[in-house]
């Protein structure tokens, strides 16, 4: 198995389904001038041209806002539209503007989660570190108010992977101590085990995940990879063939076919 293929598997918990919506351009933090190109929107009822027009109108309103409150309201709307366009860097920048003004859990969560998405899709190490720090900044503010929010804790844990990976692993283990059936923690620990070559440990985590949720496509795909690397080709094939029958997404099909080809 190539390192590039493993990278495609572990780049984020939603990569397989949104691989083709990577952001291409971002907001400059010190300017209000943005590029006009937009990616395909995730909302099928809005065409790229319509989305681009909405963005242009909102950017004009944001730039001309007569008060800080109106500017923050427009920024929040722009964050939503940029998220629809798959341009998470830009969405995160605007979400931060709104969060800085409203300063509530709701807006901290929005900013943190969009920065987390931007971090997930970034392939530049320096940018990853910057985006991870921003995501932690806002998600930790949420955790201070909601210490029992395990989903947020899992996201914070994953932001440490580029700087302090063991701290992230420790946080994920803490999530499992609180909730042994937490799917996000099980998947992320399994994914990290695959990434680090600890395939037997990956099998343990991912088998548990599928006990909790047999329809977890990405977990099953990673389990197949883990089986393949422990020499259990029979079980690896079973996982890949199950996915091939259960998920018709073209990106998933292509990935599974590449692994099945390795098993021939």
C-alpha positions in Angstrom: 0.0 0.0 0.0 1.3 3.5 -0.9 1.7 6.2 1.7 -0.4 8.5 -0.6 -3.4 6.1 -0.4 -3.2 6.0 3.4 -3.0 9.8 3.4 -6.3 9.9 1.4 -7.9 7.7 4.0 -6.8 9.6 7.1 -7.0 13.2 5.9 -10.4 13.6 7.6 -13.5 11.8 8.8 -15.5 13.0 5.8 -12.9 13.0 3.0 -14.3 10.2 0.9 -17.7 11.9 0.5 -16.4 15.4 -0.2 -13.1 14.8 -1.9 -14.0 16.9 -4.9 -15.1 20.0 -2.9 -11.7 21.1 -1.6 -11.4 24.9 -1.2 -9.3 26.6 -3.8 -9.0 30.2 -2.6 -9.3 32.0 0.7 -10.0 35.3 2.3 -7.0 37.4 3.2 -7.2 38.2 6.9 -6.1 41.8 6.5 -8.3 42.7 3.5 -12.0 42.7 2.5 -11.2 41.9 -1.2 -12.1 38.3 -2.0 -11.8 36.2 -5.1 -15.0 35.7 -7.1 -14.6 32.0 -8.1 -16.7 29.6 -6.2 -16.7 25.8 -6.0 -19.8 23.6 -6.6 -22.2 24.2 -3.7 -23.2 21.4 -1.4 -26.9 22.5 -1.7 -28.1 21.0 -5.0 -30.9 23.6 -5.2 -28.4 26.5 -5.6 -26.3 26.7 -8.8 -22.7 28.0 -8.7 -23.8 31.2 -10.5 -26.6 31.8 -8.0 -24.2 31.2 -5.1 -21.6 33.5 -6.6 -24.2 36.2 -7.0 -25.4 35.8 -3.4 -21.8 36.0 -2.2 -21.1 39.2 -4.2 -24.3 40.9 -2.8 -23.5 39.9 0.8 -19.8 40.9 0.5 -21.0 44.4 -0.7 -23.4 44.6 2.2 -20.7 43.4 4.7 -18.2 46.0 3.4 -20.7 48.8 3.7 -22.3 47.8 7.0 -23.0 50.9 9.1 -22.5 49.1 12.5 -20.4 46.3 14.0 -23.6 44.3 14.7 -24.7 44.5 11.0 -21.2 43.6 9.9 -21.3 40.5 12.2 -24.7 39.5 10.9 -23.5 39.7 7.3 -20.3 37.8 8.2 -22.3 35.0 9.7 -24.3 34.7 6.5 -21.2 34.8 4.4 -19.7 32.0 6.5 -22.8 29.8 5.7 -22.5 30.5 2.0 -18.8 29.8 1.8 -19.4 26.6 3.7 -21.9 25.6 1.0 -19.3 26.4 -1.6 -16.8 24.1 0.1 -14.4 27.0 0.8 -13.9 26.4 4.4 -10.9 28.8 4.9 -13.0 31.7 3.8 -16.0 30.4 5.8 -13.9 30.1 8.9 -12.6 33.7 8.6 -16.1 35.1 8.4 -17.4 32.8 11.2 -14.6 34.2 13.4 -15.7 37.8 12.7 -19.3 36.9 13.8 -18.0 35.0 16.9 -15.8 37.9 17.9 -18.8 40.2 18.0 -21.6 38.0 19.4 -19.3 36.1 21.8 -21.7 33.3 22.6 -21.4 29.5 22.7 -23.4 29.2 19.5 -21.0 31.4 17.6 -17.9 29.9 19.2 -19.1 26.5 18.1 -19.7 27.7 14.5 -16.3 29.3 14.3 -14.5 26.3 15.8 -16.2 23.7 13.7 -15.6 25.6 10.4 -12.0 26.2 11.3 -11.9 22.4 12.1 -13.2 21.7 8.6 -10.6 24.0 7.0 -7.9 22.3 9.1 -9.2 18.9 8.0 -8.8 19.7 4.3 -5.6 21.6 4.4 -2.5 19.9 2.9 0.0 22.6 3.9 1.7 21.9 7.2 2.1 25.5 8.2 -1.5 26.2 7.3 -2.7 23.1 9.2 -1.0 24.3 12.4 -2.6 27.8 12.1 -6.1 26.4 11.4 -5.8 23.8 14.1 -4.9 26.5 16.6 -7.9 28.6 15.6 -10.2 25.6 15.8 -8.9 24.8 19.4 -9.3 28.4 20.4 -13.0 28.4 19.8 -13.8 24.7 20.5 -12.1 24.9 23.9 -14.3 28.0 24.8 -17.3 25.7 24.1 -15.8 22.9 26.3 -15.3 25.3 29.1 -19.0 25.8 29.2 -20.0 22.3 28.1 -17.3 19.9 29.5 -19.5 16.9 28.7 -19.7 17.7 25.0 -17.8 14.6 23.7 -18.2 15.5 20.0 -16.4 18.8 20.6 -13.8 17.0 22.7 -13.1 14.6 19.8 -12.6 17.5 17.5 -10.2 19.3 19.8 -8.3 16.0 20.2 -7.8 15.7 16.4 -6.5 19.3 16.2 -3.4 18.2 18.2 -2.3 15.7 15.6 0.1 18.1 13.8 1.7 19.3 17.0 1.1 17.0 20.0 -0.4 13.8 18.8 -0.2 11.9 22.1 -2.2 14.7 23.7 -4.9 14.1 21.1 -4.8 10.3 21.6 -5.1 10.8 25.3 -8.2 13.0 24.9 -9.8 10.4 22.6 -9.2 7.7 25.2 -10.8 10.0 27.8 -13.9 10.2 25.5 -14.0 6.4 25.4 -13.8 6.2 29.1 -16.8 8.4 29.3 -18.6 6.7 26.5 -17.1 3.3 25.3 -19.5 3.3 22.3 -18.6 6.7 21.0 -18.3 6.3 17.3 -16.2 9.3 16.6 -13.5 8.4 19.1 -13.5 4.7 18.0 -13.1 5.8 14.3 -10.4 8.4 15.0 -8.4 6.0 17.2 -8.7 3.3 14.5 -7.7 5.8 11.8 -4.7 7.0 13.8 -3.6 3.3 14.4 -3.7 2.7 10.6 -1.8 5.9 10.0 0.9 4.8 12.5 1.1 1.2 11.2 -0.4 -0.3 14.4 -2.8 -2.5 12.4 -3.7 -5.0 15.1 -4.8 -2.1 17.4 -6.7 -0.6 14.5 -8.6 -3.9 14.0 -9.6 -3.9 17.7 -10.9 -0.3 17.6 -12.6 -0.6 14.2 -14.3 -4.0 15.0 -15.7 -2.3 18.1 -16.9 0.6 15.9 -18.8 -1.8 13.6 -20.4 -3.5 16.5 -21.8 -0.1 17.4 -22.6 0.9 13.8 -22.4 -1.8 11.1 -23.2 0.8 8.4 -20.1 3.0 9.2 -18.6 3.0 5.6 -15.4 4.7 6.4 -14.8 2.6 9.5 -15.4 -0.6 7.4 -13.0 0.7 4.7 -10.3 1.3 7.3 -10.9 -2.1 8.9 -10.4 -3.7 5.5 -7.1 -1.8 5.2 -6.1 -2.9 8.7 -6.9 -6.6 7.9 -5.0 -6.3 4.6 -1.9 -5.2 6.4 -2.1 -7.9 9.1 -2.2 -10.5 6.3 -5.9 -11.4 6.7 -6.8 -11.1 3.1 -10.0 -13.0 3.4 -11.5 -10.6 6.0 -10.1 -7.6 4.1 -11.9 -8.8 0.9 -15.2 -9.3 2.9 -15.0 -5.6 4.1 -14.3 -4.2 0.6 -17.0 -6.3 -1.1 -19.5 -5.4 1.6 -18.9 -1.7 0.9 -19.0 -2.2 -2.8 -22.5 -3.5 -2.5 -23.7 -1.1 0.2 -22.4 2.3 -1.1 -22.7 3.4 -4.7 -20.8 6.7 -4.2 -18.3 6.9 -7.1 -15.4 7.9 -4.9 -16.1 5.1 -2.5 -16.4 2.6 -5.4 -13.1 3.7 -6.9 -11.3 3.4 -3.6 -12.7 -0.1 -2.9 -11.9 -1.2 -6.5 -8.2 -0.2 -6.0 -8.0 -2.4 -2.9 -9.8 -5.3 -4.4 -7.3 -5.1 -7.3 -4.5 -5.5 -4.8 -6.1 -8.7 -3.5 -6.1 -10.4 -6.9 
